[in-house]
């Protein structure tokens, strides 16, 4: 095995934090959703935060460290994840190389949702699913995972936050190998392979000068009958935003959601776009949380049991009240937290008999109970 396929990371000091990236949270969900004892997860989280996990070694199919314990140790602990086959890697490289945005994001140590979804469409699962993480530990405990493997998994999510190439190494390839393969697939064709005369015929001419096309400022558009001048500015800004989203491959909201978005981004136009308490709550939800904020206002869904268990554990130390869970909603007194599909909790406050959006979302629900 080459040195590139073995990476070592120094031990984290004391001071824990939740996984920040969506792929780091997906890693934790794969562990939490198959846990046999949620108490071990809570203890593992504390062990990770206390800095009891030693230096971490990552290699294809295996992530390992020694973990101390107040009752003994250190214990040799590892997490195993199946490597991708050669055919899987070929399909993955084909998909990434076909989209310049995917390649740029990956090299910038980002892992966009659509990259993972594109790989999945090609039959390649990058992120672990339920039962894919196989914990090992030489401690006397029987739980899967034990508190030591749970601690290692929490710290592994921090490594993934900083560098998704850690996940790809676990799946079997080092960063240098991946870069080399992708660069070879995206390199331009050499002109030496093309007939010289034909190449000359295909050489484009010089672009025209653009000095005359530089705008001097925002256009000044007079009001039309029945249409105020500021409406043109709003429409122009909206068209620019839609163009940016389409170029970035982002979905554009439907008609009602778009009206809510416009009212949130252009408050002076809110009265023309909608009215009533329901519309005002929707605008507040978008203001605080964007599309996901609006989604958790208007719909519920059933999150994985592990996500709810993690939330319950995070709330133990910040409230004496018993949280009441109903699908993706958690009510604690006059505060309600709503979980979106990206693992963030959106706070709501009870005003009269109505729940109102109360602030931006957080990955750690405990931070919202102030």
SVG drawing of the C-alpha trace seen along z (x, -y; Angstrom):
<svg xmlns="http://www.w3.org/2000/svg" viewBox="-55 -58 60 66">
<polyline fill="none" stroke="black" stroke-width="0.4" points="0.0,0.0 1.5,-3.4 2.2,-6.1 -0.5,-8.2 -3.1,-5.6 -2.2,-6.0 -2.9,-9.3 -2.3,-10.2 -4.0,-13.0 -3.0,-14.4 -5.3,-13.9 -8.0,-16.6 -7.7,-18.5 -10.6,-18.8 -13.5,-20.8 -16.2,-19.2 -18.5,-20.5 -21.2,-19.0 -20.4,-18.1 -20.8,-21.2 -21.0,-19.8 -23.9,-17.9 -21.7,-14.9 -20.2,-14.9 -23.8,-14.7 -24.6,-12.0 -21.6,-10.0 -22.9,-10.3 -26.4,-9.3 -25.1,-6.1 -23.7,-5.3 -26.6,-6.6 -29.3,-4.8 -27.9,-1.4 -26.8,-2.0 -28.1,0.6 -27.6,-1.5 -28.1,-5.3 -26.4,-5.7 -23.1,-4.6 -23.6,-7.4 -24.0,-10.0 -20.9,-8.7 -19.0,-8.6 -19.8,-12.2 -18.5,-13.2 -15.3,-11.1 -14.7,-12.8 -15.3,-16.3 -12.9,-15.4 -10.1,-14.6 -9.8,-10.9 -9.3,-9.8 -5.6,-9.5 -4.1,-10.2 -6.3,-8.9 -5.0,-6.8 -7.0,-6.5 -6.4,-3.9 -8.6,-2.2 -11.5,-0.6 -10.3,-1.4 -10.2,-4.3 -8.4,-3.6 -7.2,-5.1 -6.5,-4.3 -9.2,-5.6 -8.7,-6.2 -11.3,-5.5 -11.9,-6.6 -12.3,-2.9 -9.1,-1.7 -7.6,-1.6 -6.4,-2.7 -8.4,-0.5 -7.7,0.2 -10.7,-1.0 -11.5,-1.0 -14.3,-1.7 -14.5,0.3 -16.1,-0.8 -16.2,1.2 -13.9,0.0 -15.3,-0.9 -14.6,1.5 -12.6,0.5 -15.8,0.3 -17.3,-2.0 -14.3,-4.3 -14.5,-4.5 -18.2,-5.5 -17.4,-8.0 -14.6,-9.6 -16.8,-9.8 -19.5,-11.6 -17.2,-14.1 -15.2,-14.9 -18.4,-15.5 -19.3,-18.5 -16.7,-21.3 -18.6,-22.5 -18.2,-19.1 -14.5,-19.0 -13.9,-22.5 -16.0,-21.9 -14.2,-18.6 -10.8,-20.2 -11.9,-23.0 -12.7,-20.4 -16.5,-20.6 -18.9,-17.8 -22.1,-19.2 -25.4,-17.3 -25.7,-16.9 -22.2,-15.4 -23.2,-12.6 -26.6,-12.2 -25.0,-12.0 -22.6,-9.3 -25.6,-7.4 -27.4,-7.6 -24.4,-5.8 -24.6,-3.1 -21.8,-4.5 -22.6,-5.2 -20.0,-7.5 -21.5,-8.1 -22.1,-5.2 -25.7,-4.1 -27.4,-2.2 -25.2,0.7 -22.3,-0.3 -20.0,-1.3 -18.6,1.7 -17.1,0.8 -14.3,2.8 -12.9,2.4 -10.9,4.6 -12.8,3.3 -15.0,5.7 -18.2,4.0 -20.7,5.8 -22.5,2.7 -22.3,1.8 -20.9,-0.8 -19.3,-0.9 -18.5,-4.3 -15.0,-4.1 -16.1,-3.5 -18.7,-6.2 -16.1,-8.7 -13.9,-7.8 -16.9,-8.2 -17.7,-11.7 -14.1,-12.8 -14.1,-11.2 -17.0,-13.6 -14.8,-16.5 -12.1,-15.2 -14.7,-14.9 -15.9,-18.4 -12.4,-19.7 -11.5,-17.3 -14.0,-15.1 -10.9,-13.3 -10.8,-11.4 -14.0,-9.7 -12.7,-9.0 -9.5,-7.5 -11.7,-5.2 -13.4,-4.2 -10.0,-3.2 -8.2,-6.1 -5.8,-8.8 -6.1,-12.5 -3.1,-12.5 -4.5,-9.5 -7.9,-11.2 -6.5,-14.5 -4.3,-12.8 -7.2,-10.7 -9.5,-13.7 -6.9,-16.0 -6.2,-13.4 -9.9,-13.1 -10.3,-16.9 -7.0,-17.8 -7.5,-19.4 -6.7,-17.4 -3.2,-18.2 -3.0,-19.9 -0.3,-17.5 -3.0,-14.9 -4.9,-17.1 -4.0,-17.8 -2.2,-21.2 -4.2,-22.6 -7.5,-21.5 -6.4,-23.0 -5.6,-26.4 -9.1,-26.4 -10.7,-25.9 -8.7,-28.6 -11.2,-31.3 -10.5,-34.9 -10.0,-37.7 -12.9,-38.7 -14.3,-42.2 -13.3,-44.9 -15.7,-45.2 -15.0,-48.7 -18.2,-50.0 -20.3,-47.4 -19.4,-48.3 -22.5,-49.6 -22.1,-53.0 -24.5,-52.1 -28.0,-50.7 -30.5,-51.5 -33.1,-54.2 -36.5,-53.0 -39.5,-55.4 -42.8,-54.3 -45.4,-52.8 -49.1,-53.4 -50.2,-51.5 -46.7,-50.1 -44.4,-52.1 -40.7,-52.5 -39.5,-50.5 -41.3,-47.4 -38.8,-47.4 -35.9,-47.4 -37.4,-44.5 -38.0,-42.5 -34.5,-43.2 -32.9,-42.0 -35.2,-39.0 -34.2,-38.0 -30.5,-38.4 -31.0,-36.1 -32.8,-33.5 -30.0,-33.6 -27.3,-33.1 -29.3,-30.1 -29.7,-28.5 -26.0,-28.8 -25.2,-27.3 -27.5,-24.4 -29.8,-25.4 -33.5,-24.7 -35.9,-27.7 -38.9,-27.7 -42.5,-27.4 -44.8,-30.4 -46.0,-30.7 -42.5,-30.1 -41.1,-32.6 -43.6,-35.2 -42.6,-34.5 -38.9,-34.8 -39.4,-38.1 -41.3,-39.5 -38.5,-38.4 -35.8,-39.9 -37.7,-43.1 -39.8,-44.1 -41.1,-47.2 -42.9,-45.0 -44.3,-42.6 -47.8,-44.1 -48.1,-43.6 -47.1,-39.9 -49.4,-38.7 -51.1,-39.4 -52.5,-37.8 -50.9,-36.0 -50.2,-32.8 -48.2,-34.8 -46.4,-36.8 -45.3,-33.6 -44.1,-32.2 -42.0,-35.4 -40.5,-35.1 -39.7,-31.5 -37.9,-32.3 -36.1,-35.3 -34.6,-33.1 -34.1,-29.8 -34.5,-30.2 -36.2,-27.4 -35.7,-24.9 -37.2,-27.3 -40.4,-27.5 -40.5,-23.8 -40.4,-23.1 -43.1,-25.7 -45.5,-24.0 -44.8,-20.3 -43.6,-17.5 -41.5,-14.5 -40.2,-11.4 -36.5,-11.8 -34.2,-8.8 -34.4,-7.6 -30.7,-8.4 -31.3,-12.1 -34.0,-12.3 -31.8,-10.4 -28.9,-12.8 -31.3,-15.8 -32.6,-14.3 -29.0,-13.8 -28.1,-17.4 -31.0,-18.8 -30.4,-16.9 -27.9,-19.4 -29.7,-22.5 -33.3,-22.0 -35.1,-20.3 -38.3,-20.1 -39.1,-16.9 -38.9,-17.4 -41.9,-16.2 -41.1,-14.8 -43.7,-14.6 -42.0,-13.6 -39.5,-16.3 -40.8,-18.7 -39.6,-18.9 -41.6,-21.0 -40.0,-22.2 -42.4,-24.5 -43.1,-27.6 -40.2,-26.8 -40.5,-24.4 -37.7,-23.2 -38.2,-21.9 -35.7,-19.7 -35.0,-20.2 -33.6,-17.7 -30.0,-19.2 -29.9,-18.4 -30.6,-21.9 -33.1,-22.8 -35.3,-25.9 -36.6,-27.7 -40.3,-28.7 -41.9,-30.7 -45.5,-30.4 -47.5,-33.6 -51.0,-33.2 -52.0,-29.8 -49.6,-30.1 -46.0,-29.0 -43.9,-31.7 -40.4,-31.4 -38.0,-32.9 -34.5,-32.9 -31.9,-31.2 -31.4,-27.4 -28.6,-25.6 -27.2,-22.1 -27.1,-21.7 -30.6,-22.1 -29.2,-22.9 -28.0,-26.3 -31.6,-27.3 -32.8,-27.0 -31.5,-30.2"/>
</svg>
